[in-house]
């Protein structure tokens, strides 16, 4: 991983708090800040997914009216395969056709 120098100015009390918390966790200040950024990005991603799910739930009837009801999902077979691949006893049908040669070679 390439390291990048980041020069940021913060007030002394914030810098002192960052140094103290990094030391408590046994991390360098840089590593501590990196962990904070990763945590923030993860929380933002979860917040987005939660908001999207809430939006879809709120407007479910509008989507159904506009696009029709969603297709029913086939229950999973014993092997966990859903849909057309789910066969009684958990067996899946496999094609005996040869796989196509890799493209790009001419």
Protein Blocks (a to p, Z undefined) as FASTA:
>chain_A
ZZddddddddfklmmmmmmmmmmnopafklmmmmmmmmmmmmmmmmmmmmmmmmmmmmmm
mmmmmnopadddddddfkopahjllcghhiacddfbdcdddehiZZ
